[in-house]
């Protein structure tokens, strides 16, 4: 008696974000097809299970999982899987102007948009950076988070794959004034500001802003922004606001998005948190909860620290 095993269906998706013009992610799952393309941008293909040969620049390149395939805009390629094999992969496509912008922010001095090699091994750090960025496109995420994850990916991608890139670029000192200005903007504008605007107001490049802020405060800007949102939601809950109102007022896209992040940071759901507060305490101006003064803005501690450092 024979058993038929049905192959999983091919699934192809293209993802973009309005917060990041010039970047596209192609994801292919269980693909049996031959791929033909003339790229409109610089592309890096991360092979998950796909194995085969890619004809590019006059020769055939054998590729397999663990390899990044790097190609340039305007050049044709034909990717043929091994006979009978399905495969999965992801492609990051960068518009030439976007890659040039990333290169200028990554390293002082001229860096040409040129890959070190057509096929290159991928490190676990690069794969993790791609997965975090990819996840920000799949789940509800702020513009700040999408741009921050893209900045992390760009730094790792340039460091490992671009010809002439420094391993650890130097951008001067710790940028204390710039990071202090970034924190002020986050506290004043909350969830409405993105990384590009934040970096511009601080007088820094996006990579500089992300790196300096994380070194100063221990969190990247988008994680700091998320903590501010949760902190403000806690105050609303203490004042008796329904969780749905707190979620909408603090910039969460829906209740499940709010619940997930609130529980990850606070340890309980918004409903559990609100139910655990006595009515008399909700009316207090400075409410202690698990040893934390929630009625006051905890970021004021960072502000005082910044003022001392900048004197």
VEXSETI-729986 format. One line per field, with one value per residue: x, y, z of N, C-alpha, C in turn; residue in one letter. Coordinates in Angstrom, 2 decimals. Each point is the difference from the previous one (the first is absolute). Example, Ala and Ser with C-alpha at 12.3 -4.5 7.8 and 13.67 -1.06 7.14 Angstrom:
<rs>
n_c1 [13.19_-0.35]
n_c2 [-5.69_1.05]
n_c3 [7.80_-0.72]
ca_c1 [-0.89_0.82]
ca_c2 [1.19_1.19]
ca_c3 [0.00_0.06]
c_c1 [0.90_-0.77]
c_c2 [1.20_1.09]
c_c3 [0.00_0.73]
rest [A_S]
</rs>
This chain:
<rs>
n_c1 [0.85_-0.23_0.81_-0.99_1.09_-0.94_0.57_0.60_-1.04_0.35_0.75_-0.45_0.80_-0.49_0.96_-0.69_0.61_-1.06_0.41_0.14_-0.17_-0.13_-0.76_0.30_-0.86_0.64_-1.08_0.74_-1.10_0.75_0.98_-0.70_-0.34_0.25_0.91_-0.62_1.06_-0.40_0.86_-0.95_0.62_0.73_0.34_-0.51_0.32_-0.85_0.81_-1.24_-0.76_0.06_0.09_1.06_-0.20_0.79_-0.54_1.21_0.07_-0.66_-0.44_0.08_-0.82_0.64_-1.26_0.01_-0.76_-0.05_-0.45_0.61_-0.99_1.03_-0.97_0.38_-0.44_-1.04_0.30_-0.03_-0.92_0.40_-0.96_0.70_-1.08_0.61_0.09_-1.29_0.79_-0.76_-0.11_0.53_-0.30_0.80_-0.54_1.07_-0.88_1.15_-0.79_0.64_-0.96_-0.81_0.56_0.04_-1.25_-0.28_0.67_-0.58_-1.06_0.32_0.65_0.81_-0.08_0.47_-1.20_0.54_-1.13_0.88_-0.56_0.41_-1.09_-0.19_0.75_-0.66_0.75_-1.11_0.11_-0.02_0.91_0.47_-0.11_0.49_0.89_0.16_0.02_0.75_0.72_0.10_0.23_0.76_0.19_0.07_0.44_-1.05_0.63_0.57_-0.12_0.08_-0.82_-0.80_0.14_-0.24_-0.93_-0.44_0.17_-0.53_-0.96_-0.16_0.17_-0.76_-0.91_0.18_0.03_-0.94_-0.79_0.19_0.54_1.04_-1.06_0.08_0.72_0.61_-0.86_0.83_-0.91_1.15_-0.29_-0.45_0.17_0.48_0.35_0.48_0.53_0.47_0.32_0.51_0.52_0.39_0.38_0.55_0.44_0.36_0.47_0.55_-1.14_0.03_1.15_0.68_0.78_-0.45_-1.20_0.03_0.59_-0.89_-0.92_0.60_-0.09_-0.60_0.81_-0.80_1.07_0.55_-1.20_-0.19_1.23_0.01_-1.25_0.25_1.15_-0.69_-1.07_0.76_-0.75_-0.36_-0.04_-0.20_0.95_0.76_-0.32_0.19_1.11_0.22_-0.34_0.71_1.01_-0.27_0.00_1.05_0.40_-0.37_0.58_1.00_-0.26_-0.09_0.91_-0.96_0.43_-1.17_-0.45_0.62_-0.41_-1.20_-0.09_0.59_-0.78_-0.67_0.33_0.05_-1.06_0.10_0.26_-0.96_-0.84_0.46_0.10_-1.21_-0.42_0.61_-0.45_-1.30_-0.27_-0.99_-1.22_-0.42_-0.85_0.98_0.76_-1.02_-0.28_1.32_-0.51_0.11_-1.32_0.25_0.72_-1.03_-0.58_0.97_0.76_0.49_-0.32_0.23_0.69_0.03_-0.10_-0.83_0.48_-1.26_-0.30_1.28_0.56_0.26_-0.36_-0.65_0.17_-0.30_-1.04_-0.15_0.12_-0.80_-0.78_0.20_-0.18_-1.02_0.09]
n_c2 [-1.19_0.88_0.89_0.82_0.68_0.84_0.61_0.73_0.82_0.49_0.78_1.10_0.82_1.22_0.49_1.08_1.11_0.76_-0.59_-0.82_1.12_-0.76_-0.64_-1.18_-0.82_-0.88_-0.71_-1.07_-0.75_-1.08_0.73_-0.52_1.28_0.27_0.73_0.95_0.79_1.23_0.01_0.60_-0.82_0.37_-1.28_-0.46_-1.21_-0.22_-1.02_-0.45_-0.47_1.10_-0.93_0.44_0.48_1.05_0.25_0.57_1.07_-0.79_-0.32_-1.30_0.42_-0.98_-0.05_0.24_-0.58_1.19_0.16_1.19_0.18_0.72_0.75_0.57_1.25_-0.31_-1.01_-0.79_-0.79_-1.26_-0.25_-1.13_-0.45_-0.77_-0.95_0.30_1.04_0.10_1.31_0.52_1.28_0.98_1.05_0.71_0.86_0.63_1.06_0.31_0.92_-0.99_-0.88_0.96_0.25_-1.29_-0.09_1.14_-0.59_-1.11_0.60_0.75_0.82_-0.03_-0.56_-0.81_0.10_-0.78_-1.15_-0.58_-0.75_-0.78_-1.00_0.15_-0.56_-0.41_1.00_-0.64_0.95_-0.22_-1.30_0.16_0.85_-0.88_-1.01_0.78_0.38_-1.23_-0.31_1.09_-0.64_-1.09_0.62_0.42_0.94_0.81_1.20_0.42_-1.01_0.21_1.32_-0.25_-0.93_0.90_0.93_-0.85_-0.32_1.29_0.24_-1.03_0.36_1.29_-0.22_-0.89_0.79_1.23_0.15_-0.14_-0.64_0.93_-0.77_1.09_0.63_1.03_0.48_0.01_0.97_0.01_1.25_0.46_1.12_-0.72_-0.89_1.04_0.59_-1.15_-0.11_1.28_-0.24_-1.12_0.67_0.93_-0.81_-0.78_-0.57_1.33_-0.25_0.10_-1.02_0.14_0.33_-1.04_-0.73_0.48_-0.09_-1.17_0.24_-1.20_-0.90_-0.74_-0.46_1.22_0.46_-1.04_0.03_1.34_-0.01_-1.09_0.56_1.13_-0.54_-0.81_0.85_-0.65_1.05_-0.99_-0.66_1.10_0.21_-1.30_0.12_1.11_-0.68_-1.04_0.82_0.64_-1.20_-0.28_1.21_-0.24_-1.20_0.62_0.79_-1.29_0.30_-0.36_-1.27_-0.10_0.84_-0.66_-1.11_0.51_0.48_-1.16_-0.12_-0.90_-0.83_-0.91_-0.62_-0.89_0.98_0.71_-1.03_-0.31_1.26_0.27_-1.21_0.18_1.25_-0.10_-1.07_0.88_-0.44_0.90_-0.97_-0.89_0.84_0.32_-1.31_0.09_1.10_0.36_0.24_-0.06_-1.05_-0.33_0.55_-0.79_1.04_-0.75_-0.97_-0.65_-0.64_-1.06_1.06_0.22_1.22_-0.43_0.80_-0.22_0.83_-1.33_0.50_0.63_-1.26_-0.45_0.85_-0.31_-1.28_0.28_0.71_-0.97_-0.87_0.80_0.07]
n_c3 [0.00_-0.94_0.51_-0.34_-0.20_0.41_-1.02_0.94_0.02_-1.17_0.77_-0.60_0.66_-0.18_0.76_0.30_0.35_0.24_1.13_-1.05_-0.68_-1.07_0.88_-0.52_0.59_-0.75_0.32_-0.23_0.08_0.11_-0.50_-1.05_-0.15_-1.28_0.63_-0.70_0.06_-0.25_0.97_0.73_0.85_1.03_-0.19_1.14_-0.45_1.01_-0.21_0.11_-0.98_-0.73_-0.93_-0.65_-1.24_0.11_-1.19_0.21_-0.74_-0.84_1.23_0.26_0.98_0.61_0.42_1.31_0.93_0.60_-1.26_-0.09_-0.87_-0.47_-0.46_-1.15_0.03_-0.76_0.80_-1.06_0.58_-0.02_0.89_-0.09_0.62_0.90_-0.92_0.00_0.21_1.08_0.00_1.11_-0.21_0.39_-0.59_0.35_-0.52_-0.28_-0.03_-1.13_-0.01_0.36_-0.81_-0.92_0.39_0.02_-1.15_-0.36_0.56_-0.62_-0.99_0.75_-1.04_-1.22_-0.08_-0.88_-0.67_0.57_-0.35_1.11_-0.10_-1.06_0.43_1.13_0.95_0.59_0.85_1.16_0.20_-1.21_0.17_1.23_-0.52_-1.00_0.86_0.78_-1.06_-0.47_1.28_-0.06_-1.15_0.76_1.07_0.72_-0.65_0.87_-0.61_1.27_0.31_-1.04_0.21_1.28_-0.26_-0.89_0.94_0.89_-0.85_-0.28_1.30_0.33_-0.87_0.28_1.31_-0.31_-0.75_0.47_-1.19_0.83_0.49_0.96_0.80_0.49_-0.78_-0.05_0.85_0.65_0.86_1.28_-0.54_1.15_-0.62_-1.01_0.82_0.72_-1.16_-0.36_1.23_-0.10_-1.25_0.45_1.04_-0.88_-0.94_0.92_-0.37_-0.16_0.59_-1.13_-0.34_-1.25_0.48_0.82_-0.92_-0.86_0.94_0.10_-1.32_-0.07_-0.55_-0.75_-0.64_-0.09_-0.37_-0.76_-0.47_-0.13_-0.45_-0.70_-0.34_-0.21_-0.57_-0.70_-0.70_-1.10_-0.83_-0.86_0.69_0.03_-1.28_-0.15_0.74_-0.71_-1.09_0.42_0.32_-1.14_-0.57_0.75_-0.30_-1.26_0.08_0.59_-1.03_-0.31_-0.92_-0.86_0.00_-0.61_0.93_0.97_-0.61_-0.28_1.24_0.25_-1.07_0.73_-0.97_0.97_0.54_-0.97_-0.85_0.58_0.03_-1.21_-0.40_0.44_-0.32_-1.16_0.13_0.27_-0.76_-0.17_-0.27_-0.92_-0.31_0.10_-0.71_-0.81_-0.03_-0.03_-0.54_1.25_0.01_1.29_-0.39_-0.76_1.08_0.47_0.36_0.96_-0.86_1.14_-0.94_0.84_0.85_-1.06_-0.04_-0.25_0.99_0.18_-0.86_-0.10_-1.19_1.04_0.44_-1.23_0.09_1.29_-0.38_-1.06_0.81_0.88_-0.99_-0.33_1.33]
ca_c1 [-0.85_0.83_-0.50_0.28_0.35_-0.25_0.96_-0.66_-0.19_0.92_-0.52_0.88_-0.51_0.83_-0.33_0.60_-0.52_0.03_1.03_1.33_-0.05_1.19_0.37_-1.03_0.40_-0.68_0.11_-0.52_-0.04_-0.29_-0.05_0.63_0.15_1.22_-0.19_0.73_-0.18_0.96_-0.25_-0.12_0.76_0.99_-0.78_0.67_-0.89_0.34_-0.52_-0.40_0.07_0.14_1.28_0.00_1.04_-0.40_0.83_0.11_1.28_0.71_0.39_-0.97_0.40_-0.71_-0.38_-0.67_-0.27_1.18_0.67_-0.70_0.30_-0.04_0.02_-0.07_-1.15_0.11_0.70_-0.90_0.39_-0.92_0.22_-0.63_0.15_0.30_-1.19_-0.90_0.11_-0.63_0.91_-0.47_1.03_-0.44_0.82_-0.09_0.33_0.25_0.16_1.38_0.12_-0.09_1.27_1.02_-0.27_0.47_1.46_0.54_-0.25_0.72_1.46_0.54_0.80_-0.78_-0.16_-0.71_-1.01_0.54_0.12_1.34_-0.02_-1.36_-0.48_0.71_-0.65_-0.73_0.26_-1.22_-0.41_-0.68_-1.29_-0.86_-0.38_-1.03_-1.24_-0.64_-0.56_-1.12_-1.11_-0.61_-0.88_-1.10_-0.84_-0.18_1.21_0.08_0.99_1.27_0.54_0.38_1.22_1.09_0.42_0.68_1.33_0.81_0.28_0.91_1.36_0.55_0.12_1.15_1.22_0.38_-0.13_0.41_1.44_0.65_-0.64_0.72_-0.65_-0.63_0.23_0.09_-0.76_0.26_-0.31_-1.27_-1.13_-0.89_-1.03_-0.92_-0.87_-0.91_-1.04_-0.87_-0.88_-0.97_-0.99_-0.83_-0.90_-0.94_-0.85_-0.48_-0.04_-0.22_1.27_0.73_1.44_0.60_-0.25_0.72_1.42_0.19_-0.08_1.18_1.19_0.75_-0.49_-0.87_0.81_0.59_-1.04_-0.41_1.10_0.30_-1.12_0.03_1.12_-0.27_-1.17_-0.16_-1.08_-0.12_-1.09_-1.36_-0.34_-0.24_-1.30_-1.01_-0.11_-0.75_-1.41_-0.54_-0.05_-1.16_-1.20_-0.15_-0.58_-1.41_-0.69_-0.09_-1.04_-1.28_-0.32_-0.09_1.18_-0.14_0.27_1.43_0.71_-0.17_0.58_1.46_0.57_0.04_-0.88_-1.21_0.07_0.95_1.32_0.18_0.13_1.25_1.13_-0.20_0.35_1.44_0.74_-0.51_-0.11_-1.41_-0.79_-0.57_-1.18_0.47_0.64_-1.03_-0.82_0.78_0.18_-1.17_-0.52_0.59_1.34_-0.09_-0.18_1.20_0.82_1.24_-0.43_1.04_-0.45_1.17_1.21_0.29_-0.87_-0.52_-0.63_1.01_0.63_1.32_1.06_0.60_1.28_0.98_0.19_0.91_1.33_0.51_0.39_1.26_1.09_0.20_0.51]
ca_c2 [1.19_1.21_1.18_1.23_1.15_1.23_1.06_1.22_0.98_1.13_1.25_1.12_1.28_1.20_0.89_1.33_0.87_1.43_0.63_-0.31_-0.02_-0.50_-1.35_-1.03_-1.36_-1.11_-1.28_-1.14_-1.23_-1.24_0.40_-0.93_0.65_0.69_1.43_0.85_1.37_1.09_0.74_1.45_0.53_-0.90_-1.05_-1.06_-1.14_-0.88_-1.32_-0.80_-1.41_-0.05_-0.44_-0.02_0.76_1.32_0.47_1.44_0.55_-0.89_-1.29_-0.65_0.01_-0.97_0.63_-0.88_0.70_0.54_0.88_1.18_0.29_1.46_0.45_1.44_0.40_-0.01_-1.18_-1.14_-1.27_-1.13_-0.90_-1.28_-0.93_-1.38_-0.70_-0.62_0.57_1.26_0.77_1.26_1.03_1.39_0.95_1.42_0.81_1.38_1.00_0.53_1.19_-0.42_-0.62_1.05_0.73_-0.86_-0.04_1.29_0.11_-1.06_0.19_1.25_-0.28_-0.59_-1.44_-0.28_-1.07_-1.17_-1.16_-0.62_-1.17_-0.34_-0.94_0.20_-0.67_0.88_-0.24_-0.02_1.36_0.58_-0.67_0.51_1.36_-0.07_-0.53_1.05_0.98_-0.64_-0.09_1.33_0.21_-0.95_0.27_1.44_0.62_1.43_0.41_0.02_-1.35_-0.46_0.69_-0.42_-1.34_0.15_0.55_-1.11_-0.90_0.66_0.00_-1.35_-0.36_0.73_-0.48_-1.34_-0.31_1.08_0.13_1.15_0.46_-0.26_-0.92_0.78_1.39_0.97_1.20_1.03_-0.25_-0.63_0.81_0.16_1.00_-0.55_-1.02_0.69_0.61_-1.08_-0.39_1.07_-0.12_-1.16_0.31_1.05_-0.37_-1.36_-1.01_0.58_0.35_-1.16_0.06_0.98_1.33_0.07_0.18_1.33_1.01_-0.14_0.30_-1.23_-0.97_-0.99_-1.03_0.65_0.24_-1.28_-0.56_0.86_-0.05_-1.30_0.01_0.92_-0.34_-1.44_-0.46_0.75_0.98_-0.54_-0.69_1.07_0.55_-0.96_0.09_1.22_-0.25_-0.85_0.80_0.89_-0.84_-0.34_1.15_0.07_-1.09_0.39_1.03_-0.63_-0.12_-1.38_-0.38_0.35_1.44_0.19_-0.50_0.93_1.29_-0.11_-0.30_-1.42_-0.16_-0.71_-0.48_-1.11_0.63_0.62_-1.04_-0.74_0.81_0.37_-1.14_-0.26_1.00_0.16_-1.32_-0.38_0.64_1.28_-0.23_-0.44_1.13_0.94_-0.61_-0.16_1.31_0.45_1.27_1.15_0.22_0.54_1.43_0.62_0.68_-0.75_-1.31_-1.01_-1.31_-0.89_0.75_0.98_1.16_0.06_1.28_0.89_-0.48_-0.53_0.52_1.18_-0.43_0.10_1.42_0.57_-0.55_0.70_1.36_-0.06_-0.34_1.05_1.22]
ca_c3 [0.00_-0.10_0.70_-0.72_0.83_-0.74_0.25_0.49_-1.07_-0.06_0.56_-0.33_0.50_-0.10_1.11_0.01_1.04_-0.34_0.85_-0.53_-1.47_-0.68_0.44_-0.20_0.40_-0.66_0.70_-0.78_0.78_-0.74_-1.41_-0.92_-1.31_-0.41_0.16_-0.94_0.48_-0.26_1.23_0.00_1.12_0.58_0.66_0.76_0.18_1.12_-0.34_1.15_-0.40_-1.45_-0.55_-1.45_-0.69_-0.47_-1.10_0.19_-0.47_-0.90_0.57_0.88_1.41_0.84_1.26_0.95_1.26_0.66_-0.94_-0.51_-1.40_-0.10_-1.39_-0.22_-0.82_-1.45_-0.49_-0.06_0.61_-0.13_1.14_-0.29_1.14_-0.33_-0.49_0.97_1.34_0.36_0.85_0.57_0.10_0.14_-0.74_0.34_-1.18_0.41_-1.05_0.03_0.84_1.39_0.39_0.08_1.24_1.09_-0.01_0.46_1.43_0.70_0.09_-0.52_-1.19_-1.09_-0.16_-1.26_0.09_-0.70_0.88_0.06_-0.89_-0.42_1.02_1.26_1.13_0.92_1.41_0.82_0.34_-1.16_-0.13_1.07_-0.33_-1.05_0.55_0.80_-0.92_-0.68_0.95_0.16_-1.14_0.05_1.16_0.22_0.54_-0.24_-0.98_0.71_0.10_-1.34_-0.40_0.89_-0.41_-1.29_0.26_0.53_-1.13_-0.94_0.56_-0.08_-1.42_-0.56_0.65_-0.46_-1.42_-0.91_-0.19_0.60_1.22_1.24_0.93_1.07_-0.40_1.07_-0.32_0.99_1.40_0.34_-0.45_1.15_-0.26_-0.98_0.61_0.92_-0.83_-0.46_1.10_0.17_-1.09_0.28_1.11_-0.39_-1.13_0.21_-1.05_-1.32_-0.63_-0.52_0.20_-0.90_0.57_1.28_-0.29_-0.59_1.05_0.86_-0.78_-0.18_-0.96_0.65_0.66_1.17_1.00_0.57_0.78_1.14_0.95_0.68_0.94_1.10_0.81_0.12_-0.88_-1.26_0.10_-0.13_1.25_0.96_-0.38_0.42_1.47_0.29_-0.28_1.05_1.21_-0.09_0.11_1.41_0.69_-0.36_0.69_1.40_0.10_-0.26_-1.43_-0.50_-0.78_-1.42_-0.11_0.23_-1.18_-1.11_0.36_0.07_-1.30_-0.35_-1.16_0.43_1.38_0.13_-0.05_1.31_1.04_-0.15_0.45_1.40_0.85_-0.11_0.76_1.36_0.61_0.07_-1.06_0.43_0.82_1.32_0.65_0.43_1.05_1.22_0.63_0.76_-0.51_0.69_-0.54_-1.35_0.05_0.56_-1.01_-0.20_0.44_0.07_-0.46_0.02_0.30_-1.03_0.02_-1.36_-0.27_-0.55_-1.23_0.36_-0.88_0.61_0.55_-1.08_-0.32_0.98_-0.29_-1.17_0.36_0.74_-0.91_-1.00_0.64]
c_c1 [0.88_-0.67_0.42_0.28_-0.17_1.03_-0.73_-0.11_1.04_-0.68_1.02_-0.63_1.03_-0.44_0.78_-0.59_0.10_1.03_1.39_-0.05_1.31_0.45_-1.18_0.57_-0.88_0.24_-0.64_0.11_-0.38_-0.09_0.71_0.47_1.42_-0.28_0.87_-0.27_1.08_-0.25_-0.08_0.79_1.10_-0.76_0.91_-1.02_0.53_-0.67_-0.30_0.12_0.24_1.42_-0.09_1.16_-0.58_0.98_0.01_1.40_0.85_0.46_-1.09_0.57_-0.85_-0.30_-0.79_-0.29_1.28_0.79_-0.90_0.44_-0.23_0.07_-0.27_-1.18_0.31_0.69_-0.91_0.57_-1.08_0.35_-0.81_0.19_0.43_-1.29_-0.81_0.03_-0.79_0.97_-0.60_1.17_-0.66_0.96_-0.28_0.45_0.07_0.12_1.40_0.17_-0.06_1.31_1.09_-0.16_0.48_1.52_0.59_-0.21_0.83_1.45_0.41_0.93_-0.84_0.01_-0.79_-1.05_0.43_0.15_1.41_0.11_-1.46_-0.63_0.86_-0.72_-0.67_0.31_-1.33_-0.50_-0.75_-1.38_-0.97_-0.48_-1.07_-1.32_-0.74_-0.64_-1.22_-1.22_-0.68_-0.92_-1.25_-0.99_-0.21_1.22_-0.02_1.01_1.40_0.62_0.46_1.32_1.18_0.51_0.71_1.41_0.94_0.37_1.01_1.44_0.64_0.23_1.21_1.30_0.48_0.10_0.54_1.52_0.52_-0.62_0.83_-0.79_-0.74_0.24_-0.03_-0.73_0.23_-0.41_-1.38_-1.23_-1.01_-1.11_-1.04_-0.95_-0.96_-1.14_-0.98_-0.98_-1.08_-1.11_-0.93_-1.01_-1.05_-0.99_-0.45_0.06_-0.11_1.29_0.71_1.50_0.65_-0.16_0.79_1.49_0.29_-0.02_1.19_1.29_0.89_-0.55_-0.82_0.80_0.66_-1.03_-0.38_1.08_0.27_-1.10_0.02_1.13_-0.32_-1.10_-0.25_-1.09_0.10_-1.20_-1.40_-0.44_-0.29_-1.39_-1.13_-0.19_-0.76_-1.49_-0.65_-0.12_-1.23_-1.30_-0.24_-0.64_-1.48_-0.81_-0.17_-1.09_-1.38_-0.39_-0.13_1.25_-0.09_0.29_1.50_0.81_-0.06_0.71_1.53_0.63_0.15_-1.06_-1.28_0.23_1.02_1.44_0.33_0.22_1.36_1.18_-0.13_0.42_1.49_0.80_-0.41_-0.11_-1.42_-0.72_-0.52_-1.22_0.39_0.63_-1.04_-0.80_0.73_0.19_-1.28_-0.46_0.63_1.39_-0.04_-0.11_1.23_0.86_1.30_-0.20_1.18_-0.57_1.22_1.30_0.34_-0.98_-0.51_-0.65_0.98_0.66_1.40_1.11_0.63_1.33_1.09_0.28_0.97_1.43_0.63_0.47_1.32_1.17_0.33_0.50_1.49]
c_c2 [1.24_1.16_1.24_1.12_1.26_1.06_1.23_1.02_1.11_1.25_1.10_1.28_1.09_0.95_1.31_0.76_1.44_0.74_-0.18_-0.09_-0.53_-1.37_-0.95_-1.34_-1.00_-1.25_-1.08_-1.25_-1.17_0.27_-1.01_0.66_0.47_1.49_0.76_1.45_0.91_1.00_1.50_0.65_-0.97_-1.03_-0.98_-1.10_-0.89_-1.35_-0.79_-1.48_-0.16_-0.41_-0.03_0.79_1.32_0.43_1.52_0.45_-1.03_-1.32_-0.52_-0.07_-1.02_0.64_-0.99_0.79_0.43_0.95_1.19_0.21_1.49_0.41_1.50_0.36_-0.07_-1.20_-1.23_-1.20_-1.03_-0.98_-1.28_-0.96_-1.38_-0.74_-0.62_0.60_1.30_0.75_1.31_0.97_1.36_0.91_1.41_0.79_1.46_0.90_0.59_1.21_-0.36_-0.63_1.05_0.82_-0.79_0.00_1.29_0.18_-1.01_0.38_1.33_-0.31_-0.78_-1.53_-0.22_-1.09_-1.21_-1.14_-0.57_-1.18_-0.28_-0.98_0.14_-0.77_1.01_-0.38_-0.09_1.40_0.66_-0.62_0.49_1.41_0.02_-0.48_1.03_1.05_-0.58_-0.08_1.34_0.34_-0.87_0.31_1.50_0.59_1.48_0.28_-0.01_-1.40_-0.51_0.63_-0.40_-1.38_0.04_0.55_-1.07_-0.95_0.63_-0.04_-1.37_-0.42_0.68_-0.55_-1.32_-0.15_1.07_0.14_1.28_0.50_-0.36_-0.95_0.75_1.48_0.94_1.27_1.10_-0.44_-0.58_0.81_0.23_1.01_-0.53_-1.03_0.63_0.66_-1.05_-0.43_1.05_-0.09_-1.18_0.29_1.02_-0.48_-1.45_-0.88_0.56_0.29_-1.26_0.24_1.06_1.41_0.20_0.26_1.38_1.08_-0.06_0.34_-1.20_-0.78_-1.06_-1.09_0.57_0.16_-1.29_-0.54_0.82_-0.05_-1.30_-0.07_0.86_-0.52_-1.50_-0.60_0.73_0.93_-0.60_-0.75_1.02_0.61_-0.92_0.03_1.25_-0.21_-0.84_0.77_0.92_-0.77_-0.40_1.15_0.13_-1.08_0.32_1.05_-0.55_-0.15_-1.47_-0.34_0.38_1.48_0.28_-0.44_1.00_1.33_-0.03_-0.54_-1.47_-0.27_-0.74_-0.56_-1.13_0.52_0.63_-1.05_-0.68_0.81_0.39_-1.15_-0.29_0.96_0.03_-1.34_-0.51_0.69_1.34_-0.19_-0.44_1.15_0.97_-0.56_-0.10_1.30_0.41_1.35_1.21_0.31_0.55_1.52_0.72_0.59_-0.72_-1.39_-0.96_-1.34_-0.89_0.79_1.07_1.15_0.23_1.32_1.01_-0.63_-0.51_0.52_1.26_-0.33_0.11_1.45_0.64_-0.50_0.71_1.39_0.02_-0.24_1.16_1.31_0.19]
c_c3 [0.00_0.71_-0.77_0.99_-0.83_0.37_0.52_-1.12_0.06_0.56_-0.24_0.52_-0.22_1.10_-0.10_1.18_-0.46_0.83_-0.58_-1.52_-0.58_0.43_-0.18_0.44_-0.75_0.83_-0.85_0.86_-0.91_-1.51_-0.88_-1.29_-0.28_0.06_-0.99_0.37_-0.55_1.12_-0.20_1.12_0.40_0.84_0.72_0.23_1.12_-0.25_1.28_-0.30_-1.50_-0.38_-1.51_-0.56_-0.50_-1.09_0.04_-0.40_-0.74_0.58_0.93_1.42_0.75_1.35_0.85_1.27_0.71_-0.87_-0.32_-1.45_-0.21_-1.47_-0.09_-0.91_-1.49_-0.59_0.10_0.75_-0.25_1.11_-0.22_1.17_-0.48_-0.32_1.14_1.39_0.11_0.91_0.45_0.12_0.22_-0.75_0.53_-1.22_0.44_-1.21_0.08_0.92_1.49_0.47_0.12_1.27_1.20_0.09_0.55_1.50_0.80_0.28_-0.58_-1.17_-1.01_0.06_-1.28_0.23_-0.81_1.00_-0.03_-0.96_-0.35_0.99_1.24_1.11_0.91_1.44_0.75_0.35_-1.15_-0.17_1.08_-0.29_-1.09_0.57_0.84_-0.90_-0.71_0.89_0.18_-1.17_0.07_1.12_0.14_0.67_-0.34_-1.11_0.61_0.05_-1.36_-0.42_0.87_-0.37_-1.34_0.19_0.55_-1.13_-0.95_0.51_-0.13_-1.45_-0.63_0.57_-0.60_-1.51_-0.95_-0.02_0.66_1.29_1.22_0.88_1.09_-0.29_1.20_-0.43_1.03_1.38_0.21_-0.38_1.13_-0.27_-0.99_0.60_1.00_-0.75_-0.52_1.10_0.26_-1.05_0.24_1.10_-0.40_-1.06_0.03_-1.23_-1.40_-0.76_-0.49_0.13_-0.87_0.55_1.28_-0.23_-0.57_1.07_0.95_-0.74_-0.23_-1.17_0.72_0.72_1.25_1.11_0.71_0.94_1.27_1.05_0.79_1.02_1.22_0.93_0.12_-0.87_-1.33_0.08_-0.09_1.26_1.10_-0.25_0.45_1.52_0.41_-0.23_1.10_1.31_0.00_0.08_1.45_0.77_-0.30_0.70_1.49_0.23_-0.32_-1.45_-0.39_-0.82_-1.47_-0.22_0.16_-1.22_-1.15_0.28_-0.05_-1.28_-0.35_-1.06_0.34_1.40_0.17_-0.02_1.35_1.07_-0.05_0.56_1.47_0.92_-0.05_0.87_1.47_0.73_0.16_-1.15_0.50_0.92_1.41_0.77_0.55_1.16_1.33_0.77_0.71_-0.53_0.67_-0.53_-1.41_0.00_0.54_-1.10_-0.25_0.54_0.00_-0.42_-0.11_0.19_-1.00_0.11_-1.40_-0.32_-0.57_-1.21_0.34_-0.89_0.56_0.65_-1.04_-0.34_0.98_-0.23_-1.17_0.37_0.76_-0.95_-0.95_0.60_-0.30]
rest [X_X_X_X_X_X_X_X_X_X_X_X_X_X_X_X_X_X_X_X_X_X_X_X_X_X_X_X_X_X_X_X_X_X_X_X_X_X_X_X_X_X_X_X_X_X_X_X_X_X_X_X_X_X_X_X_X_X_X_X_X_X_X_X_X_X_X_X_X_X_X_X_X_X_X_X_X_X_X_X_X_X_X_X_X_X_X_X_X_X_X_X_X_X_X_X_X_X_X_X_X_X_X_X_X_X_X_X_X_X_X_X_X_X_X_X_X_X_X_X_X_X_X_X_X_X_X_X_X_X_X_X_X_X_X_X_X_X_X_X_X_X_X_X_X_X_X_X_X_X_X_X_X_X_X_X_X_X_X_X_X_X_X_X_X_X_X_X_X_X_X_X_X_X_X_X_X_X_X_X_X_X_X_X_X_X_X_X_X_X_X_X_X_X_X_X_X_X_X_X_X_X_X_X_X_X_X_X_X_X_X_X_X_X_X_X_X_X_X_X_X_X_X_X_X_X_X_X_X_X_X_X_X_X_X_X_X_X_X_X_X_X_X_X_X_X_X_X_X_X_X_X_X_X_X_X_X_X_X_X_X_X_X_X_X_X_X_X_X_X_X_X_X_X_X_X_X_X_X_X_X_X_X_X_X_X_X_X_X_X_X_X_X_X_X_X_X_X_X_X_X_X_X_X_X_X_X_X_X_X_X]
</rs>
